[in-house]
């Protein structure tokens, strides 16, 4: 069951590179910032996207978000995506969160699964929203 919204971060796709043409696979890196459980964070991540025969995209990634106090929340994730108009991309999937924070709000996210929506517009702007999966 989906629980409370954990947070929203917005950012920019920075780098794309082709890893393979059979199947078509790209690596993407991004930076973002926003709030997670009400705490301001700046983050970064990298994911690979493989285009499947039906045109859907299988994504696998990892990253981290840092608080202004220097604490880290790390994640790994998997999602299914699709291409949209003008080169936009939309993903839905799961993140697996870890941290060693002393902040009770962040500490509560350790070993949490989070459902996510991740959108990239044609200009490379990103928005990611996460919900706790209970």
N, CA, C and O atoms as a GROMACS GRO file, in nm:
protein
  536
    1UNK      N    1   0.083  -0.117   0.000
    1UNK     CA    2   0.000   0.000   0.000
    1UNK      C    3   0.088   0.124   0.000
    1UNK      O    4   0.186   0.132   0.074
    2UNK      N    5   0.052   0.221  -0.083
    2UNK     CA    6   0.127   0.346  -0.084
    2UNK      C    7   0.097   0.426   0.040
    2UNK      O    8  -0.018   0.438   0.082
    3UNK      N    9   0.202   0.480   0.099
    3UNK     CA   10   0.188   0.564   0.217
    3UNK      C   11   0.201   0.711   0.180
    3UNK      O   12   0.161   0.754   0.072
    4UNK      N   13   0.256   0.785   0.272
    4UNK     CA   14   0.271   0.930   0.254
    4UNK      C   15   0.375   0.962   0.147
    4UNK      O   16   0.467   0.885   0.121
    5UNK      N   17   0.357   1.079   0.087
    5UNK     CA   18   0.458   1.128  -0.007
    5UNK      C   19   0.584   1.159   0.073
    5UNK      O   20   0.578   1.228   0.174
    6UNK      N   21   0.696   1.107   0.026
    6UNK     CA   22   0.825   1.128   0.092
    6UNK      C   23   0.886   1.260   0.049
    6UNK      O   24   0.942   1.333   0.130
    7UNK      N   25   0.874   1.292  -0.081
    7UNK     CA   26   0.935   1.416  -0.128
    7UNK      C   27   0.928   1.432  -0.277
    7UNK      O   28   0.885   1.343  -0.351
    8UNK      N   29   0.973   1.550  -0.320
    8UNK     CA   30   0.984   1.583  -0.461
    8UNK      C   31   1.115   1.656  -0.483
    8UNK      O   32   1.152   1.745  -0.406
    9UNK      N   33   1.186   1.616  -0.588
    9UNK     CA   34   1.309   1.684  -0.627
    9UNK      C   35   1.301   1.719  -0.775
    9UNK      O   36   1.242   1.646  -0.855
   10UNK      N   37   1.362   1.831  -0.811
   10UNK     CA   38   1.365   1.875  -0.950
   10UNK      C   39   1.510   1.897  -0.989
   10UNK      O   40   1.592   1.939  -0.907
   11UNK      N   41   1.541   1.870  -1.115
   11UNK     CA   42   1.679   1.884  -1.156
   11UNK      C   43   1.698   1.891  -1.305
   11UNK      O   44   1.610   1.935  -1.380
   12UNK      N   45   1.816   1.848  -1.348
   12UNK     CA   46   1.857   1.858  -1.487
   12UNK      C   47   1.938   1.736  -1.526
   12UNK      O   48   2.028   1.693  -1.453
   13UNK      N   49   1.905   1.680  -1.642
   13UNK     CA   50   1.986   1.573  -1.700
   13UNK      C   51   2.117   1.638  -1.744
   13UNK      O   52   2.116   1.743  -1.808
   14UNK      N   53   2.230   1.577  -1.710
   14UNK     CA   54   2.360   1.636  -1.740
   14UNK      C   55   2.432   1.569  -1.856
   14UNK      O   56   2.480   1.636  -1.947
   15UNK      N   57   2.438   1.437  -1.852
   15UNK     CA   58   2.517   1.362  -1.950
   15UNK      C   59   2.439   1.241  -1.995
   15UNK      O   60   2.373   1.173  -1.916
   16UNK      N   61   2.446   1.214  -2.125
   16UNK     CA   62   2.394   1.089  -2.181
   16UNK      C   63   2.502   1.028  -2.266
   16UNK      O   64   2.572   1.099  -2.338
   17UNK      N   65   2.517   0.896  -2.257
   17UNK     CA   66   2.611   0.828  -2.345
   17UNK      C   67   2.558   0.692  -2.382
   17UNK      O   68   2.491   0.626  -2.302
   18UNK      N   69   2.587   0.650  -2.502
   18UNK     CA   70   2.541   0.521  -2.552
   18UNK      C   71   2.635   0.412  -2.502
   18UNK      O   72   2.757   0.422  -2.519
   19UNK      N   73   2.577   0.310  -2.442
   19UNK     CA   74   2.656   0.195  -2.395
   19UNK      C   75   2.651   0.080  -2.493
   19UNK      O   76   2.746   0.002  -2.504
   20UNK      N   77   2.539   0.069  -2.566
   20UNK     CA   78   2.521  -0.042  -2.659
   20UNK      C   79   2.416  -0.003  -2.762
   20UNK      O   80   2.329   0.080  -2.735
   21UNK      N   81   2.424  -0.064  -2.880
   21UNK     CA   82   2.318  -0.045  -2.978
   21UNK      C   83   2.234  -0.171  -2.995
   21UNK      O   84   2.134  -0.171  -3.067
   22UNK      N   85   2.275  -0.279  -2.927
   22UNK     CA   86   2.201  -0.404  -2.938
   22UNK      C   87   2.196  -0.475  -2.803
   22UNK      O   88   2.285  -0.554  -2.775
   23UNK      N   89   2.097  -0.450  -2.718
   23UNK     CA   90   1.984  -0.359  -2.740
   23UNK      C   91   2.027  -0.215  -2.716
   23UNK      O   92   2.128  -0.190  -2.650
   24UNK      N   93   1.952  -0.119  -2.770
   24UNK     CA   94   1.985   0.021  -2.748
   24UNK      C   95   1.985   0.052  -2.598
   24UNK      O   96   1.883   0.038  -2.530
   25UNK      N   97   2.102   0.092  -2.546
   25UNK     CA   98   2.117   0.117  -2.403
   25UNK      C   99   2.196   0.245  -2.384
   25UNK      O  100   2.301   0.265  -2.445
   26UNK      N  101   2.144   0.331  -2.298
   26UNK     CA  102   2.210   0.459  -2.268
   26UNK      C  103   2.232   0.471  -2.118
   26UNK      O  104   2.159   0.414  -2.038
   27UNK      N  105   2.335   0.547  -2.082
   27UNK     CA  106   2.362   0.583  -1.943
   27UNK      C  107   2.331   0.731  -1.929
   27UNK      O  108   2.369   0.812  -2.014
   28UNK      N  109   2.261   0.767  -1.822
   28UNK     CA  110   2.219   0.905  -1.799
   28UNK      C  111   2.260   0.947  -1.659
   28UNK      O  112   2.238   0.873  -1.563
   29UNK      N  113   2.318   1.067  -1.645
   29UNK     CA  114   2.350   1.124  -1.514
   29UNK      C  115   2.272   1.254  -1.497
   29UNK      O  116   2.249   1.327  -1.593
   30UNK      N  117   2.233   1.282  -1.372
   30UNK     CA  118   2.154   1.402  -1.342
   30UNK      C  119   2.191   1.456  -1.205
   30UNK      O  120   2.250   1.386  -1.122
   31UNK      N  121   2.154   1.581  -1.182
   31UNK     CA  122   2.161   1.644  -1.050
   31UNK      C  123   2.024   1.701  -1.021
   31UNK      O  124   1.952   1.740  -1.112
   32UNK      N  125   1.988   1.706  -0.891
   32UNK     CA  126   1.858   1.762  -0.855
   32UNK      C  127   1.863   1.822  -0.715
   32UNK      O  128   1.963   1.810  -0.644
   33UNK      N  129   1.754   1.887  -0.677
   33UNK     CA  130   1.739   1.940  -0.541
   33UNK      C  131   1.591   1.950  -0.510
   33UNK      O  132   1.507   1.956  -0.600
   34UNK      N  133   1.561   1.953  -0.382
   34UNK     CA  134   1.422   1.963  -0.338
   34UNK      C  135   1.412   1.926  -0.193
   34UNK      O  136   1.503   1.953  -0.114
   35UNK      N  137   1.301   1.862  -0.156
   35UNK     CA  138   1.280   1.822  -0.018
   35UNK      C  139   1.244   1.674  -0.009
   35UNK      O  140   1.167   1.621  -0.089
   36UNK      N  141   1.303   1.609   0.091
   36UNK     CA  142   1.267   1.473   0.126
   36UNK      C  143   1.232   1.476   0.274
   36UNK      O  144   1.313   1.522   0.356
   37UNK      N  145   1.116   1.429   0.310
   37UNK     CA  146   1.058   1.438   0.444
   37UNK      C  147   1.077   1.577   0.505
   37UNK      O  148   1.109   1.591   0.623
   38UNK      N  149   1.058   1.679   0.423
   38UNK     CA  150   1.065   1.818   0.469
   38UNK      C  151   1.205   1.873   0.487
   38UNK      O  152   1.220   1.986   0.535
   39UNK      N  153   1.307   1.797   0.451
   39UNK     CA  154   1.446   1.839   0.465
   39UNK      C  155   1.502   1.872   0.328
   39UNK      O  156   1.488   1.793   0.234
   40UNK      N  157   1.565   1.989   0.314
   40UNK     CA  158   1.625   2.028   0.185
   40UNK      C  159   1.742   1.936   0.153
   40UNK      O  160   1.827   1.909   0.238
   41UNK      N  161   1.745   1.889   0.027
   41UNK     CA  162   1.853   1.801  -0.019
   41UNK      C  163   1.899   1.844  -0.158
   41UNK      O  164   1.823   1.904  -0.234
   42UNK      N  165   2.023   1.813  -0.187
   42UNK     CA  166   2.075   1.820  -0.324
   42UNK      C  167   2.124   1.680  -0.356
   42UNK      O  168   2.183   1.612  -0.272
   43UNK      N  169   2.099   1.636  -0.479
   43UNK     CA  170   2.132   1.499  -0.511
   43UNK      C  171   2.192   1.481  -0.649
   43UNK      O  172   2.200   1.573  -0.729
   44UNK      N  173   2.233   1.357  -0.672
   44UNK     CA  174   2.287   1.318  -0.802
   44UNK      C  175   2.260   1.171  -0.822
   44UNK      O  176   2.245   1.095  -0.726
   45UNK      N  177   2.254   1.131  -0.947
   45UNK     CA  178   2.231   0.991  -0.976
   45UNK      C  179   2.269   0.955  -1.118
   45UNK      O  180   2.287   1.042  -1.203
   46UNK      N  181   2.282   0.827  -1.141
   46UNK     CA  182   2.311   0.773  -1.273
   46UNK      C  183   2.225   0.650  -1.294
   46UNK      O  184   2.211   0.566  -1.205
   47UNK      N  185   2.167   0.639  -1.414
   47UNK     CA  186   2.090   0.520  -1.445
   47UNK      C  187   2.117   0.476  -1.588
   47UNK      O  188   2.157   0.556  -1.672
   48UNK      N  189   2.094   0.348  -1.612
   48UNK     CA  190   2.102   0.295  -1.748
   48UNK      C  191   1.961   0.264  -1.795
   48UNK      O  192   1.876   0.219  -1.717
   49UNK      N  193   1.937   0.289  -1.922
   49UNK     CA  194   1.807   0.265  -1.984
   49UNK      C  195   1.826   0.177  -2.105
   49UNK      O  196   1.898   0.212  -2.198
   50UNK      N  197   1.760   0.063  -2.104
   50UNK     CA  198   1.765  -0.029  -2.218
   50UNK      C  199   1.628  -0.031  -2.284
   50UNK      O  200   1.527  -0.056  -2.219
   51UNK      N  201   1.626  -0.005  -2.415
   51UNK     CA  202   1.501  -0.009  -2.490
   51UNK      C  203   1.469  -0.154  -2.520
   51UNK      O  204   1.550  -0.227  -2.577
   52UNK      N  205   1.348  -0.196  -2.481
   52UNK     CA  206   1.305  -0.333  -2.500
   52UNK      C  207   1.234  -0.348  -2.634
   52UNK      O  208   1.193  -0.248  -2.692
   53UNK      N  209   1.219  -0.470  -2.684
   53UNK     CA  210   1.159  -0.491  -2.816
   53UNK      C  211   1.021  -0.427  -2.835
   53UNK      O  212   0.985  -0.390  -2.947
   54UNK      N  213   0.944  -0.413  -2.726
   54UNK     CA  214   0.811  -0.352  -2.738
   54UNK      C  215   0.814  -0.200  -2.731
   54UNK      O  216   0.709  -0.136  -2.736
   55UNK      N  217   0.936  -0.141  -2.721
   55UNK     CA  218   0.950   0.004  -2.717
   55UNK      C  219   0.953   0.063  -2.577
   55UNK      O  220   0.983   0.181  -2.560
   56UNK      N  221   0.922  -0.019  -2.475
   56UNK     CA  222   0.932   0.030  -2.337
   56UNK      C  223   1.080   0.039  -2.298
   56UNK      O  224   1.167  -0.011  -2.370
   57UNK      N  225   1.106   0.101  -2.186
   57UNK     CA  226   1.244   0.121  -2.140
   57UNK      C  227   1.258   0.059  -2.002
   57UNK      O  228   1.175   0.083  -1.914
   58UNK      N  229   1.361  -0.020  -1.983
   58UNK     CA  230   1.392  -0.077  -1.852
   58UNK      C  231   1.507   0.003  -1.793
   58UNK      O  232   1.615   0.009  -1.852
   59UNK      N  233   1.485   0.066  -1.677
   59UNK     CA  234   1.586   0.149  -1.614
   59UNK      C  235   1.634   0.092  -1.483
   59UNK      O  236   1.556   0.036  -1.406
   60UNK      N  237   1.765   0.107  -1.459
   60UNK     CA  238   1.827   0.066  -1.334
   60UNK      C  239   1.925   0.175  -1.293
   60UNK      O  240   2.005   0.219  -1.375
   61UNK      N  241   1.919   0.219  -1.166
   61UNK     CA  242   2.007   0.328  -1.128
   61UNK      C  243   2.046   0.328  -0.983
   61UNK      O  244   2.005   0.243  -0.904
   62UNK      N  245   2.127   0.429  -0.951
   62UNK     CA  246   2.172   0.451  -0.814
   62UNK      C  247   2.206   0.598  -0.796
   62UNK      O  248   2.237   0.668  -0.892
   63UNK      N  249   2.200   0.644  -0.672
   63UNK     CA  250   2.232   0.783  -0.646
   63UNK      C  251   2.231   0.815  -0.499
   63UNK      O  252   2.218   0.726  -0.414
   64UNK      N  253   2.244   0.945  -0.470
   64UNK     CA  254   2.241   0.989  -0.332
   64UNK      C  255   2.194   1.132  -0.323
   64UNK      O  256   2.210   1.211  -0.415
   65UNK      N  257   2.135   1.162  -0.209
   65UNK     CA  258   2.092   1.298  -0.178
   65UNK      C  259   2.162   1.339  -0.050
   65UNK      O  260   2.172   1.260   0.044
   66UNK      N  261   2.210   1.463  -0.047
   66UNK     CA  262   2.280   1.515   0.070
   66UNK      C  263   2.200   1.627   0.134
   66UNK      O  264   2.149   1.714   0.064
   67UNK      N  265   2.190   1.624   0.267
   67UNK     CA  266   2.125   1.733   0.338
   67UNK      C  267   2.222   1.851   0.349
   67UNK      O  268   2.341   1.837   0.320
   68UNK      N  269   2.170   1.966   0.390
   68UNK     CA  270   2.256   2.082   0.411
   68UNK      C  271   2.356   2.058   0.524
   68UNK      O  272   2.458   2.126   0.532
   69UNK      N  273   2.327   1.961   0.612
   69UNK     CA  274   2.416   1.924   0.721
   69UNK      C  275   2.518   1.818   0.681
   69UNK      O  276   2.600   1.776   0.762
   70UNK      N  277   2.512   1.773   0.555
   70UNK     CA  278   2.610   1.677   0.504
   70UNK      C  279   2.573   1.531   0.525
   70UNK      O  280   2.657   1.444   0.502
   71UNK      N  281   2.451   1.502   0.567
   71UNK     CA  282   2.411   1.362   0.580
   71UNK      C  283   2.366   1.310   0.444
   71UNK      O  284   2.314   1.385   0.362
   72UNK      N  285   2.386   1.181   0.423
   72UNK     CA  286   2.356   1.121   0.292
   72UNK      C  287   2.241   1.022   0.303
   72UNK      O  288   2.232   0.944   0.398
   73UNK      N  289   2.155   1.026   0.202
   73UNK     CA  290   2.051   0.925   0.180
   73UNK      C  291   2.084   0.864   0.045
   73UNK      O  292   2.084   0.934  -0.057
   74UNK      N  293   2.111   0.734   0.042
   74UNK     CA  294   2.146   0.668  -0.085
   74UNK      C  295   2.028   0.584  -0.133
   74UNK      O  296   1.940   0.546  -0.056
   75UNK      N  297   2.029   0.557  -0.264
   75UNK     CA  298   1.922   0.477  -0.323
   75UNK      C  299   1.974   0.394  -0.439
   75UNK      O  300   2.070   0.430  -0.507
   76UNK      N  301   1.907   0.284  -0.458
   76UNK     CA  302   1.916   0.207  -0.582
   76UNK      C  303   1.773   0.193  -0.631
   76UNK      O  304   1.679   0.198  -0.552
   77UNK      N  305   1.757   0.175  -0.762
   77UNK     CA  306   1.620   0.168  -0.811
   77UNK      C  307   1.606   0.098  -0.944
   77UNK      O  308   1.703   0.077  -1.016
   78UNK      N  309   1.481   0.063  -0.973
   78UNK     CA  310   1.444  -0.001  -1.099
   78UNK      C  311   1.312   0.057  -1.144
   78UNK      O  312   1.224   0.084  -1.062
   79UNK      N  313   1.297   0.077  -1.273
   79UNK     CA  314   1.172   0.130  -1.323
   79UNK      C  315   1.147   0.092  -1.468
   79UNK      O  316   1.236   0.047  -1.540
   80UNK      N  317   1.022   0.113  -1.509
   80UNK     CA  318   0.980   0.092  -1.647
   80UNK      C  319   0.940   0.228  -1.702
   80UNK      O  320   0.869   0.305  -1.637
   81UNK      N  321   0.987   0.258  -1.823
   81UNK     CA  322   0.958   0.389  -1.880
   81UNK      C  323   0.905   0.382  -2.021
   81UNK      O  324   0.895   0.275  -2.082
   82UNK      N  325   0.872   0.501  -2.071
   82UNK     CA  326   0.828   0.513  -2.210
   82UNK      C  327   0.871   0.649  -2.262
   82UNK      O  328   0.883   0.746  -2.186
   83UNK      N  329   0.894   0.655  -2.393
   83UNK     CA  330   0.928   0.780  -2.458
   83UNK      C  331   0.802   0.860  -2.483
   83UNK      O  332   0.695   0.803  -2.508
   84UNK      N  333   0.815   0.992  -2.477
   84UNK     CA  334   0.703   1.081  -2.504
   84UNK      C  335   0.739   1.181  -2.612
   84UNK      O  336   0.842   1.167  -2.678
   85UNK      N  337   0.654   1.280  -2.631
   85UNK     CA  338   0.676   1.380  -2.736
   85UNK      C  339   0.808   1.456  -2.720
   85UNK      O  340   0.847   1.491  -2.609
   86UNK      N  341   0.875   1.479  -2.830
   86UNK     CA  342   0.996   1.562  -2.832
   86UNK      C  343   1.116   1.504  -2.761
   86UNK      O  344   1.212   1.576  -2.735
   87UNK      N  345   1.113   1.376  -2.728
   87UNK     CA  346   1.224   1.315  -2.657
   87UNK      C  347   1.206   1.310  -2.507
   87UNK      O  348   1.299   1.277  -2.434
   88UNK      N  349   1.086   1.344  -2.459
   88UNK     CA  350   1.059   1.333  -2.315
   88UNK      C  351   1.056   1.185  -2.276
   88UNK      O  352   1.038   1.097  -2.360
   89UNK      N  353   1.076   1.159  -2.148
   89UNK     CA  354   1.076   1.023  -2.096
   89UNK      C  355   0.999   1.022  -1.964
   89UNK      O  356   1.007   1.117  -1.886
   90UNK      N  357   0.924   0.915  -1.940
   90UNK     CA  358   0.846   0.901  -1.817
   90UNK      C  359   0.871   0.762  -1.759
   90UNK      O  360   0.859   0.662  -1.830
   91UNK      N  361   0.904   0.756  -1.630
   91UNK     CA  362   0.931   0.629  -1.562
   91UNK      C  363   0.841   0.614  -1.440
   91UNK      O  364   0.798   0.712  -1.379
   92UNK      N  365   0.813   0.488  -1.406
   92UNK     CA  366   0.749   0.451  -1.280
   92UNK      C  367   0.828   0.333  -1.226
   92UNK      O  368   0.866   0.243  -1.300
   93UNK      N  369   0.852   0.334  -1.094
   93UNK     CA  370   0.929   0.224  -1.039
   93UNK      C  371   0.945   0.230  -0.889
   93UNK      O  372   0.869   0.297  -0.819
   94UNK      N  373   1.047   0.160  -0.840
   94UNK     CA  374   1.075   0.151  -0.697
   94UNK      C  375   1.218   0.191  -0.667
   94UNK      O  376   1.311   0.157  -0.740
   95UNK      N  377   1.234   0.264  -0.557
   95UNK     CA  378   1.364   0.299  -0.503
   95UNK      C  379   1.380   0.225  -0.370
   95UNK      O  380   1.283   0.203  -0.298
   96UNK      N  381   1.503   0.188  -0.340
   96UNK     CA  382   1.535   0.121  -0.215
   96UNK      C  383   1.633   0.213  -0.141
   96UNK      O  384   1.747   0.231  -0.184
   97UNK      N  385   1.587   0.272  -0.029
   97UNK     CA  386   1.658   0.380   0.039
   97UNK      C  387   1.741   0.328   0.155
   97UNK      O  388   1.702   0.233   0.224
   98UNK      N  389   1.858   0.392   0.175
   98UNK     CA  390   1.944   0.359   0.289
   98UNK      C  391   2.008   0.487   0.341
   98UNK      O  392   2.035   0.579   0.265
   99UNK      N  393   2.032   0.491   0.472
   99UNK     CA  394   2.106   0.601   0.533
   99UNK      C  395   2.148   0.562   0.674
   99UNK      O  396   2.100   0.462   0.728
  100UNK      N  397   2.236   0.641   0.731
  100UNK     CA  398   2.279   0.623   0.870
  100UNK      C  399   2.257   0.753   0.946
  100UNK      O  400   2.333   0.786   1.038
  101UNK      N  401   2.153   0.827   0.909
  101UNK     CA  402   2.128   0.959   0.965
  101UNK      C  403   2.095   0.955   1.114
  101UNK      O  404   2.037   0.858   1.164
  102UNK      N  405   2.134   1.062   1.182
  102UNK     CA  406   2.094   1.082   1.321
  102UNK      C  407   1.964   1.162   1.328
  102UNK      O  408   1.901   1.170   1.433
  103UNK      N  409   1.924   1.221   1.214
  103UNK     CA  410   1.798   1.294   1.208
  103UNK      C  411   1.684   1.192   1.206
  103UNK      O  412   1.680   1.109   1.115
  104UNK      N  413   1.592   1.197   1.302
  104UNK     CA  414   1.486   1.096   1.307
  104UNK      C  415   1.401   1.087   1.180
  104UNK      O  416   1.356   0.978   1.144
  105UNK      N  417   1.379   1.199   1.112
  105UNK     CA  418   1.299   1.196   0.989
  105UNK      C  419   1.368   1.116   0.880
  105UNK      O  420   1.305   1.034   0.813
  106UNK      N  421   1.498   1.139   0.862
  106UNK     CA  422   1.573   1.062   0.761
  106UNK      C  423   1.597   0.919   0.807
  106UNK      O  424   1.587   0.826   0.727
  107UNK      N  425   1.628   0.901   0.935
  107UNK     CA  426   1.655   0.767   0.987
  107UNK      C  427   1.535   0.675   0.964
  107UNK      O  428   1.553   0.555   0.943
  108UNK      N  429   1.415   0.730   0.969
  108UNK     CA  430   1.294   0.650   0.948
  108UNK      C  431   1.285   0.595   0.806
  108UNK      O  432   1.210   0.501   0.780
  109UNK      N  433   1.362   0.653   0.712
  109UNK     CA  434   1.361   0.606   0.574
  109UNK      C  435   1.461   0.494   0.547
  109UNK      O  436   1.462   0.437   0.438
  110UNK      N  437   1.546   0.462   0.645
  110UNK     CA  438   1.645   0.357   0.624
  110UNK      C  439   1.575   0.225   0.592
  110UNK      O  440   1.483   0.184   0.663
  111UNK      N  441   1.620   0.160   0.487
  111UNK     CA  442   1.564   0.032   0.440
  111UNK      C  443   1.416   0.044   0.398
  111UNK      O  444   1.339  -0.051   0.412
  112UNK      N  445   1.378   0.160   0.348
  112UNK     CA  446   1.243   0.184   0.300
  112UNK      C  447   1.236   0.162   0.150
  112UNK      O  448   1.331   0.194   0.077
  113UNK      N  449   1.125   0.108   0.104
  113UNK     CA  450   1.094   0.103  -0.039
  113UNK      C  451   1.008   0.224  -0.072
  113UNK      O  452   0.914   0.256   0.001
  114UNK      N  453   1.040   0.291  -0.180
  114UNK     CA  454   0.964   0.408  -0.221
  114UNK      C  455   0.921   0.394  -0.367
  114UNK      O  456   1.004   0.370  -0.454
  115UNK      N  457   0.792   0.408  -0.391
  115UNK     CA  458   0.742   0.413  -0.528
  115UNK      C  459   0.776   0.551  -0.584
  115UNK      O  460   0.769   0.650  -0.512
  116UNK      N  461   0.814   0.557  -0.712
  116UNK     CA  462   0.848   0.687  -0.769
  116UNK      C  463   0.786   0.708  -0.905
  116UNK      O  464   0.754   0.613  -0.977
  117UNK      N  465   0.771   0.836  -0.939
  117UNK     CA  466   0.741   0.884  -1.074
  117UNK      C  467   0.856   0.975  -1.111
  117UNK      O  468   0.893   1.063  -1.033
  118UNK      N  469   0.912   0.956  -1.229
  118UNK     CA  470   1.026   1.034  -1.275
  118UNK      C  471   0.997   1.080  -1.416
  118UNK      O  472   0.969   0.999  -1.505
  119UNK      N  473   1.002   1.211  -1.436
  119UNK     CA  474   0.971   1.270  -1.566
  119UNK      C  475   1.091   1.351  -1.614
  119UNK      O  476   1.154   1.423  -1.536
  120UNK      N  477   1.121   1.338  -1.743
  120UNK     CA  478   1.225   1.419  -1.806
  120UNK      C  479   1.160   1.486  -1.927
  120UNK      O  480   1.108   1.417  -2.015
  121UNK      N  481   1.164   1.620  -1.932
  121UNK     CA  482   1.103   1.689  -2.046
  121UNK      C  483   1.203   1.698  -2.162
  121UNK      O  484   1.319   1.662  -2.145
  122UNK      N  485   1.160   1.744  -2.279
  122UNK     CA  486   1.250   1.748  -2.395
  122UNK      C  487   1.377   1.830  -2.374
  122UNK      O  488   1.478   1.806  -2.440
  123UNK      N  489   1.374   1.927  -2.280
  123UNK     CA  490   1.492   2.010  -2.252
  123UNK      C  491   1.584   1.947  -2.148
  123UNK      O  492   1.689   2.003  -2.117
  124UNK      N  493   1.546   1.830  -2.094
  124UNK     CA  494   1.630   1.763  -1.996
  124UNK      C  495   1.601   1.799  -1.852
  124UNK      O  496   1.677   1.761  -1.763
  125UNK      N  497   1.492   1.873  -1.826
  125UNK     CA  498   1.453   1.904  -1.688
  125UNK      C  499   1.385   1.782  -1.627
  125UNK      O  500   1.304   1.716  -1.692
  126UNK      N  501   1.418   1.753  -1.501
  126UNK     CA  502   1.367   1.634  -1.435
  126UNK      C  503   1.280   1.669  -1.314
  126UNK      O  504   1.302   1.771  -1.248
  127UNK      N  505   1.183   1.584  -1.287
  127UNK     CA  506   1.101   1.592  -1.166
  127UNK      C  507   1.079   1.450  -1.116
  127UNK      O  508   1.037   1.363  -1.192
  128UNK      N  509   1.109   1.428  -0.989
  128UNK     CA  510   1.089   1.297  -0.929
  128UNK      C  511   1.007   1.313  -0.801
  128UNK      O  512   1.040   1.394  -0.714
  129UNK      N  513   0.900   1.236  -0.792
  129UNK     CA  514   0.816   1.235  -0.672
  129UNK      C  515   0.817   1.094  -0.615
  129UNK      O  516   0.808   0.996  -0.689
  130UNK      N  517   0.827   1.084  -0.481
  130UNK     CA  518   0.839   0.955  -0.415
  130UNK      C  519   0.734   0.938  -0.306
  130UNK      O  520   0.699   1.035  -0.237
  131UNK      N  521   0.684   0.815  -0.289
  131UNK     CA  522   0.590   0.779  -0.185
  131UNK      C  523   0.641   0.657  -0.112
  131UNK      O  524   0.694   0.565  -0.175
  132UNK      N  525   0.625   0.655   0.018
  132UNK     CA  526   0.663   0.537   0.096
  132UNK      C  527   0.571   0.421   0.059
  132UNK      O  528   0.450   0.439   0.044
  133UNK      N  529   0.628   0.303   0.045
  133UNK     CA  530   0.550   0.182   0.023
  133UNK      C  531   0.548   0.106   0.155
  133UNK      O  532   0.652   0.061   0.203
  134UNK      N  533   0.430   0.093   0.212
  134UNK     CA  534   0.417   0.030   0.344
  134UNK      C  535   0.385  -0.117   0.331
  134UNK      O  536   0.371  -0.186   0.432
   0.00000   0.00000   0.00000
